[in-house]
């Protein structure tokens, strides 16, 4: 029985003789809770907010994709800005749209009647993206298949390339 301990991780997958497990009022995500599904009597409702609050300067990609597929079942994510729903998806990825307080709720049918809520992500000083043509920076070909070329009037000290899903490729 482990309740109200603010646990963020629990792995009981190696405990083959465990027959009773209570793990409620903690901060356990679906990926932690799934390890207890082999226990005959498993209580996991409710959970406190999961993950840690963050404050970020400028727009960002909120990434909960590690929770997207639990034991073969897709998780449904609903993202909020303030208390207004702004996007729903099954990827767990969300691009913020300006300053504000964001959070997400998650449901997965592997865990009936359980809705997980994330801690808040506060975005301050959101920045606008300057159009490439205004900077003199260019890349080609577009779209890119295997190789990309960059040119810039200034020295390039680093480049990050992201997929359309917001996943950093290089």
MIDREN-19938 format. One record per residue (C-alpha): residue number from 1; chain; x, y, z. Coordinates in steps of 0.001 Angstrom, whole numbers, padded with zeros to 6 digits, always signed. Layout:
N
- seq;mol;x;y;z
- NUM;A;X;Y;Z
...
// end
This chain:
170
- seq;mol;x;y;z
- 1;A;+000000;+000000;+000000
- 2;A;+001592;+003249;-001114
- 3;A;-000736;+006200;-001093
- 4;A;-000313;+009934;-000698
- 5;A;+003478;+009617;-000979
- 6;A;+003871;+011764;-004115
- 7;A;+005621;+008852;-005859
- 8;A;+006490;+009640;-009480
- 9;A;+007650;+006162;-010455
- 10;A;+006607;+002665;-009447
- 11;A;+007857;-000486;-011146
- 12;A;+006424;-003725;-009779
- 13;A;+006711;-005685;-013034
- 14;A;+009253;-008101;-011504
- 15;A;+007022;-008847;-008495
- 16;A;+005269;-011987;-009754
- 17;A;+003913;-012942;-006294
- 18;A;+002362;-009547;-005548
- 19;A;-001402;-009992;-005140
- 20;A;-002501;-006631;-003662
- 21;A;-001356;-003129;-004604
- 22;A;-002772;+000256;-003683
- 23;A;-001047;+003165;-005369
- 24;A;-003360;+006136;-005204
- 25;A;-002909;+009855;-004455
- 26;A;+000607;+009774;-005883
- 27;A;+001973;+011331;-009078
- 28;A;+002118;+008150;-011148
- 29;A;+001842;+008398;-014930
- 30;A;+000299;+005708;-017122
- 31;A;+003767;+004398;-017998
- 32;A;+004407;+003743;-014287
- 33;A;+000936;+002441;-013519
- 34;A;+001077;-000137;-016324
- 35;A;+003677;-002126;-014361
- 36;A;+001000;-002970;-011773
- 37;A;-001520;-004429;-014189
- 38;A;-000262;-007960;-013473
- 39;A;-001422;-007627;-009834
- 40;A;-004796;-009267;-009104
- 41;A;-006077;-006495;-006830
- 42;A;-004700;-003134;-008049
- 43;A;-006138;+000218;-006911
- 44;A;-004714;+003322;-008615
- 45;A;-007479;+005959;-008536
- 46;A;-007058;+008888;-007958
- 47;A;-003617;+010299;-008812
- 48;A;-002307;+013791;-008062
- 49;A;-000927;+015997;-010871
- 50;A;+001890;+014306;-012769
- 51;A;+005274;+015736;-013795
- 52;A;+006836;+018949;-012474
- 53;A;+005689;+022516;-013124
- 54;A;+007914;+024449;-015495
- 55;A;+008389;+028075;-016525
- 56;A;+009788;+028579;-020019
- 57;A;+010745;+031764;-021822
- 58;A;+009407;+031684;-025374
- 59;A;+007215;+029220;-027211
- 60;A;+008081;+025559;-026853
- 61;A;+006896;+022066;-027684
- 62;A;+005334;+020296;-024722
- 63;A;+006262;+016633;-025050
- 64;A;+004338;+013912;-023221
- 65;A;+004858;+011410;-026064
- 66;A;+006302;+008820;-023650
- 67;A;+002680;+008412;-022458
- 68;A;+001212;+008138;-025994
- 69;A;+001081;+004349;-026262
- 70;A;+000553;+002311;-023108
- 71;A;+000628;-001463;-023491
- 72;A;-000573;-001101;-027095
- 73;A;-003400;+001337;-026271
- 74;A;-003341;+004993;-027428
- 75;A;-003648;+007747;-024857
- 76;A;-005978;+010675;-025551
- 77;A;-004375;+014047;-024712
- 78;A;-006325;+017278;-024260
- 79;A;-004178;+020423;-024008
- 80;A;-005396;+023589;-022321
- 81;A;-004240;+027197;-022315
- 82;A;-005648;+028700;-019168
- 83;A;-008835;+026712;-018788
- 84;A;-009662;+026693;-022490
- 85;A;-009169;+023520;-024532
- 86;A;-006821;+024304;-027424
- 87;A;-005946;+020901;-028891
- 88;A;-006722;+017214;-028589
- 89;A;-004459;+014481;-030014
- 90;A;-002923;+011044;-029439
- 91;A;+000732;+012047;-030003
- 92;A;+001306;+013825;-026685
- 93;A;+003027;+016710;-028501
- 94;A;+001787;+020294;-028418
- 95;A;+003298;+023570;-029651
- 96;A;+002524;+026490;-027344
- 97;A;+000996;+029610;-028873
- 98;A;+002129;+032583;-026837
- 99;A;+002402;+033461;-023193
- 100;A;+000114;+031664;-020793
- 101;A;-000331;+028722;-018484
- 102;A;-000704;+025348;-020192
- 103;A;-001601;+021907;-018896
- 104;A;-002872;+018619;-020262
- 105;A;-005318;+015909;-019291
- 106;A;-004790;+012312;-020376
- 107;A;-007040;+009288;-020554
- 108;A;-006266;+005732;-021597
- 109;A;-008794;+002893;-021695
- 110;A;-006193;+000619;-020077
- 111;A;-007069;+002563;-016896
- 112;A;-010868;+002981;-016781
- 113;A;-012235;+006001;-014924
- 114;A;-008779;+007587;-014484
- 115;A;-007948;+011005;-015902
- 116;A;-004406;+012224;-015300
- 117;A;-003664;+015948;-015180
- 118;A;-000193;+017362;-015742
- 119;A;+001456;+020108;-013755
- 120;A;+001439;+023486;-015472
- 121;A;+003875;+024785;-018078
- 122;A;+004054;+028582;-017891
- 123;A;+005255;+030299;-021058
- 124;A;+006638;+033811;-020649
- 125;A;+007936;+036222;-023260
- 126;A;+006782;+034166;-026226
- 127;A;+008814;+035070;-029276
- 128;A;+007658;+035540;-032825
- 129;A;+009443;+033588;-035534
- 130;A;+011168;+035947;-037958
- 131;A;+010554;+035017;-041603
- 132;A;+013606;+033407;-043211
- 133;A;+013682;+035817;-046146
- 134;A;+014023;+038760;-043731
- 135;A;+017182;+037273;-042176
- 136;A;+018978;+036379;-045409
- 137;A;+019051;+032742;-044265
- 138;A;+017990;+030142;-046809
- 139;A;+017734;+026399;-047122
- 140;A;+017211;+024160;-050115
- 141;A;+015776;+021971;-051464
- 142;A;+012390;+022355;-049855
- 143;A;+010884;+019869;-049195
- 144;A;+013972;+017955;-048083
- 145;A;+014421;+014264;-048753
- 146;A;+017981;+013187;-047898
- 147;A;+020240;+016244;-047939
- 148;A;+019682;+019881;-046992
- 149;A;+021807;+022921;-047840
- 150;A;+021969;+026086;-045727
- 151;A;+023258;+029549;-046514
- 152;A;+023424;+032571;-044270
- 153;A;+024964;+036052;-044376
- 154;A;+026223;+035377;-040834
- 155;A;+028292;+032545;-039372
- 156;A;+026115;+029541;-038471
- 157;A;+027112;+028196;-035054
- 158;A;+024444;+025540;-034642
- 159;A;+021411;+024071;-036324
- 160;A;+018582;+021929;-035010
- 161;A;+016153;+020226;-037374
- 162;A;+012694;+019190;-036169
- 163;A;+010083;+016939;-037763
- 164;A;+006555;+018222;-038332
- 165;A;+005643;+016505;-035035
- 166;A;+008187;+018644;-033186
- 167;A;+010692;+015837;-032665
- 168;A;+014318;+016951;-032940
- 169;A;+016009;+015028;-035755
- 170;A;+019546;+016530;-035566
// end
